Amino acid sequence: MTPEFVTGFFLEAMKTAALLSMPVLLVGLIAGVLVSVFQAATQINEMTLVLIPKMIAVGIALIIFFPWMMEVMVDFTRNVIVNLPTTVR
């Protein structure tokens, strides 16, 4: 294993992790901003009000994006396993 290979593998793993987390994080961010705007408009200062809509939004996002996320994870894992003989040398 060369340092270039380890660095390349690490970067590919980090890209995959960021790609997998991005849809769920963006949905949580959008839900949080919308609830915060609602709170600011109505002057409701309840801190726990943000939690439930964000949890619901993230849960729905996971249900919607899970097939795509699973496909990305399986492809990454398949590439790692297929390239394992080359990696060991």
C-alpha positions as CSV (number, residue, x, y, z in Angstrom):
1,M,0.0,0.0,0.0
2,T,1.4,3.3,-1.0
3,P,0.6,6.6,0.6
4,E,-1.1,7.7,-2.6
5,F,-3.4,4.7,-2.5
6,V,-4.3,5.3,1.2
7,T,-4.9,9.0,0.6
8,G,-7.1,8.2,-2.5
9,F,-9.1,5.6,-0.6
10,F,-9.6,7.9,2.3
11,L,-10.8,10.7,0.0
12,E,-13.2,8.4,-1.8
13,A,-14.6,7.2,1.5
14,M,-15.1,10.7,2.7
15,K,-16.8,11.7,-0.5
16,T,-19.1,8.8,-0.2
17,A,-19.9,9.6,3.4
18,A,-20.6,13.2,2.5
19,L,-22.8,12.2,-0.4
20,L,-24.8,9.8,1.8
21,S,-25.4,12.3,4.6
22,M,-26.1,15.4,2.4
23,P,-29.8,14.8,1.6
24,V,-30.8,14.1,5.1
25,L,-28.8,17.0,6.5
26,L,-30.2,19.4,4.0
27,V,-33.8,18.3,4.7
28,G,-33.1,18.8,8.5
29,L,-31.6,22.2,7.8
30,I,-34.6,23.3,5.7
31,A,-37.1,22.1,8.3
32,G,-35.2,23.9,11.0
33,V,-35.1,27.2,9.1
34,L,-38.8,27.0,8.3
35,V,-39.7,26.3,11.9
36,S,-37.4,29.1,13.0
37,V,-39.1,31.5,10.6
38,F,-42.5,30.4,11.9
39,Q,-41.3,31.0,15.5
40,A,-40.0,34.4,14.7
41,A,-43.2,35.4,12.9
42,T,-45.5,34.2,15.7
43,Q,-43.1,35.1,18.5
44,I,-43.3,31.6,20.0
45,N,-40.1,31.0,21.9
46,E,-40.4,27.3,22.6
47,M,-37.1,25.6,22.1
48,T,-38.6,22.1,21.8
49,L,-40.9,23.1,19.0
50,V,-38.1,22.7,16.4
51,L,-37.4,19.1,17.5
52,I,-40.5,17.3,16.3
53,P,-40.8,18.8,12.8
54,K,-37.1,18.1,12.2
55,M,-37.4,14.5,13.4
56,I,-40.4,14.0,11.1
57,A,-38.6,15.6,8.1
58,V,-35.5,13.6,8.6
59,G,-37.5,10.4,9.0
60,I,-39.3,11.1,5.8
61,A,-36.1,12.0,4.0
62,L,-34.6,8.7,5.2
63,I,-37.5,6.8,3.8
64,I,-37.4,8.6,0.5
65,F,-33.6,8.5,0.0
66,F,-32.8,5.1,1.6
67,P,-32.9,3.1,-1.7
68,W,-30.5,5.5,-3.3
69,M,-28.3,5.6,-0.2
70,M,-28.2,1.8,-0.1
71,E,-27.2,1.6,-3.8
72,V,-24.3,4.1,-3.2
73,M,-23.1,2.1,-0.2
74,V,-23.4,-1.2,-2.0
75,D,-21.4,0.2,-5.0
76,F,-18.7,1.5,-2.8
77,T,-18.4,-1.8,-0.9
78,R,-18.5,-3.8,-4.1
79,N,-15.6,-1.6,-5.5
80,V,-13.6,-2.2,-2.3
81,I,-14.1,-5.9,-2.4
82,V,-13.4,-6.2,-6.1
83,N,-10.2,-4.2,-5.8
84,L,-9.0,-6.1,-2.7
85,P,-6.6,-8.4,-4.5
86,T,-5.0,-5.3,-6.1
87,T,-4.9,-3.6,-2.7
88,V,-3.1,-6.4,-0.9
89,R,-0.2,-6.5,-3.4
